[in-house]
């Protein structure tokens, strides 16, 4: 028996196939191009589906007896579908600034403290609810045509088997989900302007969603009876996979952003956690939760450094890198760095600030540059800045009773 795991990312989809014993049998990745600029960060829903299909087809090729497919994805983002299930919008990603004013409206309506204690999160432009309000305000005709709202992996589950479901962890990233009752909050839904009928049914992580559609199975090279299963938010998936199962444990995961996910037994009541924008998310163990501390820049900051500052040097070194059998430009920079700290200070808010500031208007800075500063120093300083940011988050978490 084999199982398939699919992760829907902001820049690409990854598919892995594992044996029943947990051995990796195959993996594939397919990237897609997003839209960014002027505070807008989007990726087209049809591109996500197309990329996911390409990755799955390559990964499962030649592997038989696949029994199940489970999906994880980024959080907060959503796509609106019309009566014929056609996407009306792209996925508005977590780094998209639209919805900042609407998040303040939510705080004024419900009170920041009361809202946070119910939804497990402080309203911000990062969340789905304020962005939905933004779409309703700026594109009322489009919003009126919306039949379904799907979050991250939910859209791919729907494409695979037609099930209209989400899991608790993705629902918790919308700012419309009561993390105590594990259900949508009707008062918030009414204020946002969406109905329960438009939203997917929340289920525990790992629930059966349905069987894959016959034509879809044929296209992807999967058996017709494959079971489609709800996964979870990607950060929760990382915590599960690394065995974060008791207080004091945490994982620091770096992708486009950097996130520390820490375990909490019971639902925290510390006000400092809510004030800092730290999310309280239901976990897979009964009665347990995890908390997110994150910087909106992690790997994306190094990519910016490579593409904007190191582009010319990278082009000059292409032949040398190729001769070294595929070593990346990042490895090249790693080898040229010294072990000593730099004399630079980087504020890593290049796409706004995550916890504990939750400030979409904050901007990045590189302080201490001279005419002698090298590319390698700037590259290392980017990592230092992100690391200092996460260290500060750990200190703030300690104030809220979460000791890693």
C-alpha positions in Angstrom: 0.0 0.0 0.0 1.1 3.6 -0.8 -0.2 7.0 0.2 0.3 10.4 -1.4 0.9 13.6 0.3 0.4 17.0 -1.5 1.6 20.3 -0.2 0.1 23.4 -1.8 2.6 26.3 -1.5 2.6 29.9 -2.5 5.1 29.3 -5.3 4.6 25.6 -6.1 3.0 22.3 -5.3 5.0 19.3 -4.0 3.8 15.7 -4.1 5.4 12.8 -2.2 4.5 9.1 -2.3 5.2 7.0 0.8 5.0 3.2 1.4 3.0 1.8 4.3 6.2 1.6 6.3 7.0 5.3 5.7 9.6 4.9 3.0 9.7 7.7 0.5 9.0 6.2 -2.9 8.9 9.3 -5.2 8.5 13.0 -5.1 7.9 15.8 -7.6 7.6 19.6 -7.5 5.9 22.0 -9.9 6.3 25.7 -9.6 3.9 28.4 -10.6 4.2 32.2 -11.0 2.4 34.5 -8.7 1.5 38.2 -9.0 3.2 40.6 -6.6 3.7 44.4 -6.2 2.2 47.4 -4.4 1.1 45.2 -1.5 -0.7 42.7 -3.7 0.4 39.0 -3.5 -1.8 36.6 -5.5 -1.6 33.2 -7.3 -4.2 32.1 -9.8 -6.3 29.2 -8.7 -6.2 27.5 -12.1 -2.4 27.7 -11.9 -2.4 26.0 -8.5 -4.6 23.2 -9.8 -2.5 22.8 -13.0 0.8 22.7 -11.0 -0.7 20.2 -8.5 -1.8 17.9 -11.3 1.7 18.0 -12.9 3.4 17.2 -9.7 1.1 14.3 -8.9 1.3 12.8 -12.3 5.1 12.8 -12.2 5.3 11.5 -8.6 2.8 8.6 -8.9 4.0 7.4 -12.3 4.7 3.7 -12.1 3.5 3.2 -8.5 0.5 1.0 -8.0 -1.7 0.3 -5.0 -2.1 3.9 -3.9 -4.9 4.0 -1.4 -5.2 7.6 -0.2 -4.3 11.2 -0.9 -4.0 13.9 1.8 -3.3 17.6 1.4 -1.7 20.4 3.3 -1.4 24.0 2.3 -0.7 27.6 3.2 -3.4 29.2 5.4 -5.5 32.4 5.3 -5.8 32.5 1.5 -9.1 31.8 -0.3 -10.7 31.5 -3.7 -14.3 32.4 -4.6 -16.2 30.2 -7.0 -19.3 31.0 -9.0 -22.4 28.9 -9.6 -20.5 26.8 -12.2 -17.5 26.3 -9.9 -15.3 28.7 -11.9 -12.8 30.8 -9.9 -13.9 34.4 -9.5 -10.6 35.4 -7.8 -7.1 34.3 -7.5 -5.8 33.2 -4.1 -5.0 36.4 -2.1 -2.0 35.2 -0.1 -1.2 35.9 3.5 1.3 38.6 2.6 -1.3 40.6 0.7 -2.0 43.9 2.4 -5.6 44.3 1.4 -8.0 44.1 4.3 -6.0 46.3 6.8 -8.9 48.8 7.3 -11.4 45.9 7.5 -9.4 44.2 10.2 -9.8 47.4 12.3 -13.6 47.3 11.6 -13.7 43.7 13.1 -11.8 44.9 16.2 -14.1 47.8 16.7 -17.2 45.7 16.2 -16.3 42.8 18.5 -13.4 44.2 20.6 -9.9 43.0 20.0 -9.6 41.0 23.2 -13.0 39.3 23.0 -12.5 38.5 19.3 -9.1 37.0 19.9 -10.2 34.8 22.8 -13.0 33.3 20.6 -11.2 33.0 17.3 -7.8 32.4 18.7 -6.3 35.2 16.7 -6.2 39.0 16.5 -7.8 40.4 13.4 -5.2 41.5 10.8 -5.0 41.9 7.0 -3.3 38.5 6.9 -6.6 36.7 7.7 -9.4 35.6 5.4 -12.2 37.6 7.0 -10.8 41.1 6.4 -9.9 40.2 2.9 -13.4 38.9 2.2 -14.8 42.2 3.5 -12.3 44.0 1.2 -13.6 42.0 -1.8 -17.2 42.7 -0.9 -16.5 46.4 -0.5 -14.5 46.9 -3.7 -16.1 44.2 -6.0 -19.7 43.9 -4.8 -20.9 42.4 -8.1 -18.3 39.7 -8.0 -19.0 39.0 -4.4 -22.7 38.7 -5.1 -21.9 36.0 -7.7 -20.0 33.9 -5.1 -21.5 30.4 -4.4 -18.5 28.9 -2.6 -15.5 30.1 -0.6 -12.6 27.7 -0.4 -9.4 28.0 1.6 -6.0 26.7 0.4 -6.0 22.9 0.2 -9.9 22.9 0.3 -9.9 24.0 -3.4 -7.7 21.1 -4.5 -9.8 18.6 -2.4 -12.9 20.0 -4.2 -11.2 19.6 -7.6 -10.2 16.0 -6.7 -13.4 14.6 -5.3 -16.1 17.3 -5.2 -16.2 17.5 -1.4 -16.8 20.9 0.2 -14.8 20.6 3.4 -12.0 22.1 5.3 -10.1 21.0 8.4 -10.0 22.7 11.8 -6.5 24.1 11.4 -7.2 25.9 8.1 -10.6 27.1 9.4 -8.7 28.6 12.4 -6.7 30.8 10.0 -9.8 32.6 8.7 -10.7 34.7 11.8 -14.3 33.3 11.5 -13.8 30.0 13.4 -14.5 29.5 17.1 -11.5 27.5 18.3 -13.3 26.4 21.4 -16.5 25.1 19.7 -14.7 24.0 16.5 -17.4 25.7 14.4 -18.0 28.9 12.3 -19.1 31.9 14.4 -22.4 33.1 13.1 -22.0 36.7 14.4 -18.7 37.1 12.6 -20.0 35.5 9.4 -22.9 37.9 9.4 -20.6 40.9 9.9 -18.2 39.7 7.1 -21.1 39.0 4.8 -20.8 35.3 4.1 -23.1 32.4 5.0 -22.5 28.9 6.4 -23.8 27.5 3.0 -21.0 29.3 1.2 -18.3 27.9 3.5 -16.8 24.4 3.6 -17.8 22.0 6.4 -15.1 22.0 9.2 -13.7 18.5 10.0 -10.9 17.2 12.2 -7.5 16.9 10.6 -7.3 13.5 8.8 -11.0 13.1 8.0 -12.2 11.3 4.9 -13.4 13.8 2.4 -14.5 11.4 -0.4 -13.4 9.2 -3.3 -11.5 10.8 -6.2 -13.5 11.5 -9.3 -13.3 8.9 -12.1 -12.0 11.3 -14.8 -9.6 13.0 -12.4 -8.2 9.7 -11.3 -7.6 8.7 -15.0 -5.9 12.0 -15.8 -3.6 11.8 -12.8 -2.8 8.1 -13.1 -4.4 7.2 -9.8 -6.7 4.3 -8.9 -10.4 5.1 -9.1 -11.1 4.2 -5.5 -8.4 6.5 -3.9 -9.6 8.1 -0.8 -9.1 11.9 -0.5 -8.3 13.0 3.1 -8.2 16.4 4.8 -4.7 17.3 5.8 -4.1 20.6 7.7 -2.3 23.9 7.7 1.3 23.4 6.5 2.8 24.6 9.9 0.7 22.1 11.8 1.8 19.4 9.4 5.4 20.2 10.1 4.8 20.0 13.8 3.1 16.6 13.5 5.9 15.3 11.3 8.6 16.3 13.7 6.9 14.9 16.7 5.8 18.0 18.6 3.7 16.3 21.2 4.2 17.9 24.6 4.8 21.2 26.3 8.3 22.7 25.8 8.5 21.3 22.3 8.5 23.5 19.1 9.6 23.5 15.5 11.2 26.3 13.6 10.2 25.9 10.0 11.6 28.1 7.2 10.0 28.4 3.8 9.0 31.6 2.1 8.3 32.8 5.7 9.8 31.6 9.0 7.5 30.2 11.7 8.0 28.7 15.2 5.1 26.3 16.0 5.0 25.4 19.7 2.8 23.0 21.6 0.3 24.0 24.3 -1.8 21.7 26.5 -5.2 23.3 26.7 -6.2 26.6 25.2 -4.0 29.5 26.5 -5.6 32.4 28.2 -2.6 34.7 28.3 -3.6 38.2 27.1 0.0 38.9 25.9 -0.3 36.2 23.4 -3.4 37.7 21.8 -1.9 41.2 21.9 1.1 40.0 20.0 -1.0 38.4 17.3 0.1 34.9 18.3 -2.4 32.4 16.8 -4.1 29.7 18.9 -4.7 26.7 16.5 -6.4 23.4 17.3 -4.0 20.5 17.2 -4.4 16.8 16.3 -4.2 15.7 20.0 -7.5 16.1 21.9 -7.5 19.3 23.9 -4.1 20.5 22.6 -3.3 23.6 20.6 -0.3 25.1 18.9 0.9 28.7 18.8 2.5 30.4 15.8 5.3 33.0 16.0 6.4 34.1 12.6 8.3 36.5 10.4 6.8 37.1 7.0 10.3 36.9 5.5 12.5 33.8 5.8 13.6 32.1 2.6 12.0 34.9 0.6 14.5 37.3 2.0 17.4 35.2 0.8 15.7 34.9 -2.6 15.4 38.7 -2.7 19.1 39.0 -1.9 20.1 36.6 -4.6 17.8 38.0 -7.3 18.2 41.8 -6.6 21.7 42.2 -5.2 23.5 39.0 -6.4 21.9 38.7 -9.8 25.0 39.9 -11.7 27.4 37.8 -9.8 25.2 34.8 -10.1 25.2 35.2 -13.9 28.9 35.5 -13.9 29.3 32.3 -11.9 26.9 30.2 -13.9 29.5 28.1 -15.7 31.5 27.6 -12.5 28.3 26.5 -10.6 27.4 24.1 -13.4 30.8 22.5 -13.3 30.3 21.8 -9.6 27.5 19.4 -10.5 24.5 21.5 -9.5 25.7 23.4 -6.5 23.3 26.4 -6.1 24.3 30.0 -5.8 23.2 29.8 -2.1 25.8 27.1 -1.5 28.3 29.3 -3.2 27.6 32.2 -0.9 27.5 29.8 2.1 31.1 28.7 1.4 32.3 32.3 1.1 30.8 33.5 4.4 33.0 33.9 7.5 31.8 32.5 10.8 31.9 35.9 12.5 28.8 38.1 12.9 28.5 40.9 10.4 28.6 44.6 11.2 25.2 45.0 9.6 21.7 45.1 11.2 18.8 43.9 9.1 15.1 44.7 10.0 13.5 41.8 8.0 10.1 43.5 7.4 10.4 43.5 3.6 6.8 42.4 3.2 5.5 43.8 6.5 5.9 42.6 10.1 4.6 39.3 11.6 4.4 38.6 15.3 4.5 40.4 17.7 3.8 43.5 15.6 1.3 42.4 13.0 2.0 45.6 11.0 1.5 45.3 7.3 2.9 48.8 6.8 6.3 48.1 8.4 9.2 48.2 6.0 12.6 46.5 6.0 16.0 48.1 6.5 19.7 47.3 6.1 21.8 49.5 8.5 25.6 49.8 8.5 26.4 49.6 4.8 29.8 50.9 3.6 31.6 50.9 0.3 33.4 47.8 1.6 30.3 45.7 2.3 30.3 42.5 0.3 27.4 40.5 -1.1 28.3 37.6 1.3 28.0 40.0 4.3 24.6 41.2 3.2 23.5 37.6 2.6 24.6 36.6 6.1 23.0 39.7 7.6 19.7 38.7 6.1 19.9 35.4 8.1 21.0 37.2 11.2 18.1 39.7 11.0 15.5 36.9 10.7 17.2 35.0 13.5 17.1 38.0 15.9 13.4 38.4 15.0 12.6 34.8 16.0 14.7 35.1 19.2 12.6 38.1 20.2 9.4 36.1 19.5 10.6 33.3 21.8 11.1 35.9 24.5 7.6 37.2 24.0 6.2 33.7 24.0 7.9 33.1 27.4 6.0 36.1 28.8 2.8 34.4 27.7 3.7 31.1 29.5 5.1 29.2 26.5 8.6 28.1 27.3 10.5 26.4 24.5 
